[in-house]
Amino acid sequence: MSQNIIFLSLVPILSIIVSRIFNSSKTLNYISPIIIYSITLIALFLNIDFSQLSIPFLTVNGYEINLLFNFIQEHILMSKVVLFISILVLYYSSKFVEPEDKRAHARYFLFLTIFISSMFLFTLSNDLFGSFIFWEILGLSSYFLIGFWNKDSEAIRSSTIAFWITRFGDLFFLAGLILIFTISGTLSIDIINKEVINKETGEVENYEGNFIYVERETINSIEDVAGFILDLIDEQKKGNLPYDLLFLWDSIGSVPCEMSI
């Protein structure tokens, strides 16, 4: 059933393409994805297979690269949240793009369903290679969503800036993947965690990196969480200017649905 859930999450993208080919009603552009994502959400709740799913992806020099997905209850909580909010966003956004012609309407929901499906798969991914792929698809679909109204020069400029800044950050993501694979010989998140974290004590071992650590007792309310996030932002501003630029320009050009997700 787990594999069916993965493939089912990709069906909304196909439904938009088919709808465009046959020049179907604009209503189908968002009703079909809403129904399919709803079925996927229900399937997640009914799924009793809590094991890890491995899907062969490619083979390089005899080494098999598989896409790993984790379906344990704790892992799929965020996946359920993503699907639930996405269903609401699909319905909400159908109202403000209703005036668009059929071609633009279908194009918008194609980008949106790609965004939603890649985010859903990103939350289920249990290996860093798969996470990188879905993250890149997220970035690309985000670029097209921000620049959806391509007659607006400000939207085009905002989407271009956001795209190149995030791609610059992705170079370090890729460098990190190469470094981790060189050291550990795997990109499986579970295996990497087993090598670093002692399950009996919960302590981090054999790791010389830096951690942002907060005593659990200090986080007692939403105000505490907000204060912690503000402190992180303050630290970010001291040495991470590209991401500050991303937030600035993204806030100018993003469509509401993307910001909601």
For each residue, the residues with C-beta under 8 A, 3 or more apart:
1: 4 5 43 46 47 48 49
2: 5 6 47 49 51 53 69 71
3: 6 7 53 55
4: 1 7 8 43
5: 1 2 8 9 40 43 44 47 71
6: 2 3 9 10 53 55 69 121 124
7: 3 4 10 11
8: 4 5 11 36 39 40 43
9: 5 6 12 37 40 117 120 121
10: 6 7 13 14 117
11: 7 8 14 15 36
12: 9 15 16 32 33 36 37 113 116 117
13: 10 16 17 110 113 114 117
14: 10 11 17 18
15: 11 12 18 19 28 32 33 36 113
16: 12 13 19 20 29 32 33 106 109 110 113
17: 13 14 20 21 110
18: 14 15 21 22 24
19: 15 16 22 24 28 29 32 106
20: 16 17 23 24 103 106 110
21: 17 18
22: 18 19
23: 20 102
24: 18 19 20 28 29
25: 28
26: 29 98 102 105 106
27: 30 31
28: 15 19 24 25 31 32
29: 16 19 24 26 32 33 94 105 106 108 109
30: 27 33 34 90 91 93 94 109
31: 27 28 34 35
32: 12 15 16 19 28 29 35 36
33: 12 15 16 29 30 36 37 90 109 112 113 116
34: 30 31 37 38 87 90 91
35: 31 32 38 39
36: 8 11 12 15 32 33 39 40
37: 9 12 33 34 40 41 83 86 87 90 116
38: 34 35 41 42 87
39: 8 35 36 42 43
40: 5 8 9 36 37 43 44 83 120
41: 37 38 44 45 80 83 84 87
42: 38 39 45 46
43: 1 4 5 8 39 40 46 47
44: 5 40 41 47 76 79 80 83
45: 41 42 80
46: 1 42 43
47: 1 2 5 43 44 50 71 76
48: 1
49: 1 2 71
50: 47 71 72 73
51: 2 71
52: 68 69 70 71 126 190
53: 2 3 6 68 69 70 71
54: 66 67 68 69
55: 3 6 66 67 68 69
56: 59 64 66
57: 65 66 67 129 130
58: 64 65
59: 56 62 63 64 65
60: 63 65
61:
62: 59
63: 59 60
64: 56 58 59
65: 57 58 59 60 129
66: 54 55 56 57 127
67: 54 55 57 125 127 129 130 133
68: 52 53 54 55 125 126 127 130 188 189 190
69: 2 6 52 53 54 55 121 124 125 126 130
70: 52 53 75 76 124 125 126 189 190
71: 2 5 47 49 50 51 52 53 75 76 124
72: 50 75 76
73: 50 76 77
74: 77
75: 70 71 72 78 79 124 126
76: 44 47 70 71 72 73 79 80 123 124
77: 73 74 80 81
78: 75 81 82 123
79: 44 75 76 82 83 120 123 124
80: 41 44 45 76 77 83 84
81: 77 78 84 85
82: 78 79 85 86 116 119 120 123 261
83: 37 40 41 44 79 80 86 87 116 120
84: 41 80 81 87 88
85: 81 82 88 89 260 261
86: 37 82 83 89 90 116 119 120 261
87: 34 37 38 41 83 84 90 91
88: 84 85 91 92 260
89: 85 86 92 93 112 116 257 260 261
90: 30 33 34 37 86 87 93 94 109 112 116 257
91: 30 34 87 88 94 95
92: 88 89 95 96 256 257 260
93: 30 89 90 96 97 108 112 255 256 257
94: 29 30 90 91 97 98
95: 91 92 98
96: 92 93 256
97: 93 94 100 104 105 108 109
98: 26 94 95 105
99:
100: 97 104 105 108
101: 104 105
102: 23 26 105 106
103: 20 106 107
104: 97 100 101 107 108 148
105: 26 29 97 98 100 101 102 108 109
106: 16 19 20 26 29 102 103 109 110
107: 103 104 110 111 148
108: 29 93 97 100 104 105 111 112 145 148
109: 16 29 30 33 90 97 105 106 112 113
110: 13 16 17 20 106 107 113 114
111: 107 108 114 115 141 144 145 148
112: 33 89 90 93 108 109 115 116 141 145 257
113: 12 13 15 16 33 109 110 116 117
114: 13 110 111 117 118 137 141
115: 111 112 118 119 138 141 142 145 258 261
116: 12 33 37 82 83 86 89 90 112 113 119 120 261
117: 9 10 12 13 113 114 120 121
118: 114 115 121 122 134 135 137 138 141
119: 82 86 115 116 122 123 134 138 261
120: 9 40 79 82 83 86 116 117 123 124
121: 6 9 69 117 118 124 125 130 134
122: 118 119 125 131 134 135 138
123: 76 78 79 82 119 120
124: 6 69 70 71 75 76 79 120 121
125: 67 68 69 70 121 122 130 131 134
126: 52 68 69 70 75 130 188 189 190
127: 66 67 68 130 131 187 188 189
128: 131 132 177 180 187 189 192
129: 57 65 67 132 133 177 187
130: 57 67 68 69 121 125 126 127 133 134
131: 122 125 127 128 134 135
132: 128 129 135 136 170 173 174 177
133: 67 129 130 136 137
134: 118 119 121 122 125 130 131 137 138
135: 118 122 131 132 138 139 170 173
136: 132 133 139 140 170
137: 114 118 133 134 140 141
138: 115 118 119 122 134 135 141 142
139: 135 136 142 143 163 166 167 170
140: 136 137 143 144 163
141: 111 112 114 115 118 137 138 144 145
142: 115 138 139 145 146 162 166 258
143: 139 140 146 147 159 160 162 163
144: 111 140 141 147 148 159
145: 108 111 112 115 141 142 148 254 255 257 258
146: 142 143 155 158 159 162 250 253 254 255 258
147: 143 144 150 155 156 158 159 160 253
148: 104 107 108 111 144 145 155 255
149: 152 155
150: 147 155 156
151:
152: 149 155 156
153: 156 157
154: 157 158 252 253
155: 146 147 148 149 150 152 158 159 253
156: 147 150 152 153 159 160
157: 153 154 160 161 249 253
158: 146 147 154 155 161 162 249 250 252 253 254
159: 143 144 146 147 155 156 162 163 253
160: 143 147 156 157 163 164
161: 157 158 164 165 245 246 249
162: 142 143 146 158 159 165 166 246 249 250 253
163: 139 140 143 159 160 166 167
164: 160 161 167 168
165: 161 162 168 169 242 243 245 246 249
166: 139 142 162 163 169 170 246
167: 139 163 164 170 171
168: 164 165 171 242
169: 165 166 172 173 242 243
170: 132 135 136 139 166 167 173 174
171: 167 168 174 175
172: 169 175 176
173: 132 135 169 170 176 177
174: 132 170 171 177 178
175: 171 172 178 179
176: 172 173 179 180
177: 128 129 132 173 174 180 181 187
178: 174 175 181 182
179: 175 176 182 183
180: 128 176 177 183 184 187 192
181: 177 178 184 185 186 187
182: 178 179
183: 179 180
184: 180 181 191 192 195
185: 181
186: 181 191 192
187: 127 128 129 177 180 181 192
188: 68 126 127 191 192
189: 68 70 126 127 128 192 193
190: 52 68 70 126 193 194
191: 184 186 188 194 195
192: 128 180 184 186 187 188 189 195 196
193: 189 190 196 197
194: 190 191 197 199
195: 184 191 192 206
196: 192 193 204 205 206 207
197: 193 194 202 203 204 205
198: 201 202 203 204 205
199: 194 202
200:
201: 198
202: 197 198 199
203: 197 198
204: 196 197 198 207 211
205: 196 197 198
206: 195 196
207: 196 204
208:
209:
210:
211: 204
212: 232
213:
214: 218 219 228
215: 218 219
216: 219
217: 220
218: 214 215 224
219: 214 215 216 224 225 228
220: 217 224
221: 224 225
222: 225 226
223: 226 227
224: 218 219 220 221 227 228
225: 219 221 222 228 229
226: 222 223 229 230
227: 223 224 230 231
228: 214 219 224 225 231 232
229: 225 226 232 233
230: 226 227 233 234
231: 227 228 234 235
232: 212 228 229 235 236
233: 229 230 236 237
234: 230 231 237 238
235: 231 232 238 239
236: 232 233 239 240 243 244
237: 233 234 240 241 244
238: 234 235
239: 235 236
240: 236 237 243 244
241: 237 244 245
242: 165 168 169 245 246
243: 165 169 236 240 246 247
244: 236 237 240 241 247 248
245: 161 165 241 242 248 249
246: 161 162 165 166 242 243 249 250
247: 243 244 250 251
248: 244 245 251 252
249: 157 158 161 162 165 245 246 252 253
250: 146 158 162 246 247 253 254
251: 247 248 254
252: 154 158 248 249
253: 146 147 154 155 157 158 159 162 249 250
254: 145 146 158 250 251 258 259
255: 93 145 146 148 258 259
256: 92 93 96 259 260
257: 89 90 92 93 112 145 260 261
258: 115 142 145 146 254 255 261
259: 254 255 256
260: 85 88 89 92 256 257
261: 82 85 86 89 115 116 119 257 258
